[in-house]
Amino acid sequence: MGKATGIIEVFGLVTAFVACDAGCKAADVIVENFDKNKPANADKLAVPLIVTIKFRGTVDNVTAAVAAAEQAANQVAGVVTTHIMTSTEEDTEPMLKINAFDKN
């Protein structure tokens, strides 16, 4: 079993940076690579890009980081969803490294 993982999806890259900064300042966490997704209805959204931030650490630290990130993101463009995995399975670990920012 691995560390806890907190995941937060937000609208836009600026929001992601603001949220990530707030989460890192609020708790002792590390951040995996951001990921991105352009939803099917992107042309109907004010911000047509969803960015995922993944915090890693203890359950308490990840919970604090996600809460701080959510509050900060809601002051910019908003949050799509959040989720906390209390103990990430070993087979899930490689999936946390995948990100679409490396794709053309």
Contacts in CASP RR format, 6 or more apart in sequence:
PFRMAT RR
TARGET T0000
AUTHOR 0000-0000-0000
METHOD contacts of the structure
MODEL  1
MGKATGIIEVFGLVTAFVACDAGCKAADVIVENFDKNKPANADKLAVPLI
VTIKFRGTVDNVTAAVAAAEQAANQVAGVVTTHIMTSTEEDTEPMLKINA
FDKN
1 87 0 8 1.000
1 88 0 8 1.000
1 89 0 8 1.000
1 90 0 8 1.000
2 87 0 8 1.000
2 88 0 8 1.000
2 89 0 8 1.000
2 90 0 8 1.000
2 93 0 8 1.000
3 56 0 8 1.000
3 57 0 8 1.000
3 58 0 8 1.000
3 62 0 8 1.000
3 87 0 8 1.000
3 88 0 8 1.000
4 56 0 8 1.000
4 57 0 8 1.000
4 58 0 8 1.000
4 59 0 8 1.000
4 61 0 8 1.000
4 62 0 8 1.000
4 63 0 8 1.000
4 84 0 8 1.000
4 85 0 8 1.000
4 86 0 8 1.000
4 87 0 8 1.000
4 88 0 8 1.000
5 54 0 8 1.000
5 55 0 8 1.000
5 56 0 8 1.000
5 57 0 8 1.000
5 62 0 8 1.000
5 84 0 8 1.000
5 85 0 8 1.000
5 88 0 8 1.000
5 92 0 8 1.000
5 96 0 8 1.000
6 54 0 8 1.000
6 55 0 8 1.000
6 56 0 8 1.000
6 62 0 8 1.000
6 63 0 8 1.000
6 65 0 8 1.000
6 66 0 8 1.000
6 82 0 8 1.000
6 83 0 8 1.000
6 84 0 8 1.000
6 85 0 8 1.000
7 52 0 8 1.000
7 53 0 8 1.000
7 54 0 8 1.000
7 55 0 8 1.000
7 66 0 8 1.000
7 82 0 8 1.000
7 83 0 8 1.000
7 84 0 8 1.000
7 85 0 8 1.000
8 19 0 8 1.000
8 52 0 8 1.000
8 53 0 8 1.000
8 55 0 8 1.000
8 66 0 8 1.000
8 69 0 8 1.000
8 70 0 8 1.000
8 73 0 8 1.000
8 79 0 8 1.000
8 81 0 8 1.000
8 82 0 8 1.000
9 37 0 8 1.000
9 50 0 8 1.000
9 51 0 8 1.000
9 52 0 8 1.000
9 53 0 8 1.000
9 79 0 8 1.000
9 80 0 8 1.000
9 81 0 8 1.000
9 82 0 8 1.000
10 16 0 8 1.000
10 19 0 8 1.000
10 50 0 8 1.000
10 51 0 8 1.000
10 53 0 8 1.000
10 69 0 8 1.000
10 73 0 8 1.000
10 76 0 8 1.000
10 77 0 8 1.000
10 78 0 8 1.000
10 79 0 8 1.000
10 80 0 8 1.000
11 45 0 8 1.000
11 46 0 8 1.000
11 47 0 8 1.000
11 49 0 8 1.000
11 50 0 8 1.000
11 51 0 8 1.000
11 73 0 8 1.000
11 77 0 8 1.000
11 78 0 8 1.000
11 79 0 8 1.000
11 80 0 8 1.000
12 47 0 8 1.000
12 49 0 8 1.000
12 50 0 8 1.000
12 51 0 8 1.000
12 77 0 8 1.000
13 34 0 8 1.000
13 36 0 8 1.000
13 49 0 8 1.000
13 51 0 8 1.000
14 76 0 8 1.000
14 77 0 8 1.000
15 47 0 8 1.000
15 51 0 8 1.000
15 73 0 8 1.000
15 76 0 8 1.000
15 77 0 8 1.000
15 78 0 8 1.000
16 34 0 8 1.000
16 51 0 8 1.000
16 53 0 8 1.000
16 73 0 8 1.000
18 72 0 8 1.000
18 73 0 8 1.000
18 75 0 8 1.000
18 76 0 8 1.000
19 53 0 8 1.000
19 69 0 8 1.000
19 70 0 8 1.000
19 72 0 8 1.000
19 73 0 8 1.000
19 76 0 8 1.000
19 79 0 8 1.000
20 31 0 8 1.000
20 34 0 8 1.000
20 53 0 8 1.000
20 69 0 8 1.000
21 72 0 8 1.000
22 68 0 8 1.000
22 69 0 8 1.000
22 71 0 8 1.000
22 72 0 8 1.000
22 73 0 8 1.000
23 29 0 8 1.000
23 55 0 8 1.000
23 64 0 8 1.000
23 65 0 8 1.000
23 66 0 8 1.000
23 68 0 8 1.000
23 69 0 8 1.000
23 72 0 8 1.000
24 31 0 8 1.000
24 55 0 8 1.000
24 65 0 8 1.000
25 68 0 8 1.000
26 64 0 8 1.000
26 65 0 8 1.000
26 67 0 8 1.000
26 68 0 8 1.000
26 69 0 8 1.000
27 55 0 8 1.000
27 60 0 8 1.000
27 61 0 8 1.000
27 62 0 8 1.000
27 64 0 8 1.000
27 65 0 8 1.000
27 68 0 8 1.000
28 57 0 8 1.000
28 58 0 8 1.000
28 61 0 8 1.000
29 55 0 8 1.000
29 56 0 8 1.000
29 57 0 8 1.000
29 61 0 8 1.000
29 62 0 8 1.000
29 65 0 8 1.000
30 55 0 8 1.000
30 56 0 8 1.000
30 57 0 8 1.000
31 53 0 8 1.000
31 54 0 8 1.000
31 55 0 8 1.000
31 56 0 8 1.000
32 54 0 8 1.000
32 55 0 8 1.000
32 56 0 8 1.000
32 96 0 8 1.000
32 97 0 8 1.000
33 54 0 8 1.000
33 97 0 8 1.000
33 98 0 8 1.000
33 99 0 8 1.000
33 101 0 8 1.000
34 51 0 8 1.000
34 52 0 8 1.000
34 53 0 8 1.000
34 99 0 8 1.000
34 101 0 8 1.000
35 51 0 8 1.000
35 52 0 8 1.000
35 54 0 8 1.000
35 98 0 8 1.000
35 99 0 8 1.000
35 100 0 8 1.000
35 101 0 8 1.000
36 49 0 8 1.000
36 50 0 8 1.000
36 51 0 8 1.000
36 52 0 8 1.000
36 99 0 8 1.000
36 100 0 8 1.000
36 101 0 8 1.000
37 49 0 8 1.000
37 50 0 8 1.000
37 51 0 8 1.000
37 52 0 8 1.000
37 100 0 8 1.000
38 48 0 8 1.000
38 49 0 8 1.000
38 50 0 8 1.000
39 45 0 8 1.000
39 48 0 8 1.000
39 50 0 8 1.000
42 48 0 8 1.000
42 49 0 8 1.000
46 77 0 8 1.000
47 77 0 8 1.000
50 80 0 8 1.000
53 69 0 8 1.000
54 96 0 8 1.000
55 61 0 8 1.000
55 62 0 8 1.000
55 65 0 8 1.000
55 66 0 8 1.000
55 69 0 8 1.000
56 62 0 8 1.000
56 96 0 8 1.000
59 84 0 8 1.000
59 86 0 8 1.000
62 84 0 8 1.000
63 84 0 8 1.000
66 82 0 8 1.000
66 84 0 8 1.000
70 79 0 8 1.000
70 82 0 8 1.000
73 79 0 8 1.000
85 92 0 8 1.000
88 96 0 8 1.000
END
